[in-house]
Amino acid sequence: MNRPKWIRVALATLGFLAMGSLVAAEGVTVTISCGSVGKDQTFCKEGAEAWAKKTGNKVRVLSSPQSTSDRLALYQQQLAAGSSDVDVYMIDVIWPGVLGQFFEDLNPYIDPRVKEGFFPSLISANTVDGRLVGLPWFTDAGILYYRKDLLQKYGFSKPPTTWDELFQMAKTIQEGERKAGNQSFWGFVWQGASYEGLTVDALEWIYSYGGGTIVDTKGNITVNNPRAKAALEMARKWVGTISPPGVLSYMEEDARGVWQAGNAAFMRNWPYAYALGNSADSPIRGKFDVTVLPKASTPEGRHAAGLGGWQLAVSRFSKHKAAAVDLVLYLTGYQEQKRRAIEGSYLPTRPALYQDPDLLKAQPFMGRLYDVFVNAVPRPSAQTKKKYNQVSSAFWTAVHNAISGKVDAGMALRQLEAQLKRIKGAGW
Ligand code: GLC
């Protein structure tokens, strides 16, 4: 699981090339590269095949690495080489600045009214220098999963609102469950591996302490501050107490694995884990709920959900641009987003869907947490533009050093600040 990054990227590239040789010979075949977290592949395939059937085209669905950081490396390779093998890319909400130059401007292809169906903030996140480089497919926000049955068993009437409460509850439940014989039980699982996911988790902690967003909206580097330090010290304390030491190599699916097996009281994850946790064969089916992540107990404390999400973009090198745009419109359309929300708990990017009675009935949490989702805190990708990945990678590395105890939090933040200044240079 912990192969060095270059090996992971190389394996992913090989897989990609192998699939590339299976191109169907007839008709217009549109190739889409989808994710591989949870049931990403299945949902993507079902949607794309429905489009193919409706339009008489064909689709080829490729997989990509689970880690968004590895995925970015793979896509950068393909796009920098001008490869026309992939027509439609699934891109992270933080990438339009980094990869936008490789994608078609969708504006000339679509009726301008199409854009009005989406959250304006997401359309603007996908607009780089006036070019619409992707259409929002699903949005994401970090949320707290908790076991209703265990909270009740240990006498807690509601989920925690502060991190201190979370710590106490996690500790009590963990001790109790272990005494009762489950040695594999942990209080709290999250994403602590050295990759983009840690950037989001740590941004949530820091923001919830009133410690800002690493780089503010004006482009100033703000991360070296006492509140950020306190946030990292808190997470450092979790490791080995309420969280397994192995959390330092967990990505989304590792956390979900522990959680869904019934071995954790709390989990920080994205909404996709909701539908999976309630699937027919899940041991925790019906036993959990979700709420906003806790805040710091200090006066500056505030609840924060990190903003994530995925867009569909058409490669500038595609040989089937019109068909590719049509596929993007279909997949990001109302009906397909509704299907994905109901069956896969992917958060829609269209405000109207949050009023849809069928959807609210199937996924009541989407209505209940609507305000949390629309107020989710973005990573500083808009302001750091093409340098975002360097910023994020410096940040997650510093955070990983601090929470693994390699470097003290204050020192990690001072070093990070110096490094970010070098990355910024004369400007972002
Ligand atoms: C989720 C989010 C994405 C984020 C990633 C980090 O996929 O939607 O925005 O970058 O997690 O692991």
Boltz pocket constraint, residues with backbone or C-beta under 6 A from the ligand:
constraints:
  - pocket:
      binder: B
      contacts: [[A, 68], [A, 92], [A, 93], [A, 94], [A, 139], [A, 140], [A, 196], [A, 197], [A, 198], [A, 200], [A, 252], [A, 270], [A, 307], [A, 308], [A, 309], [A, 310]]
      max_distance: 6.0
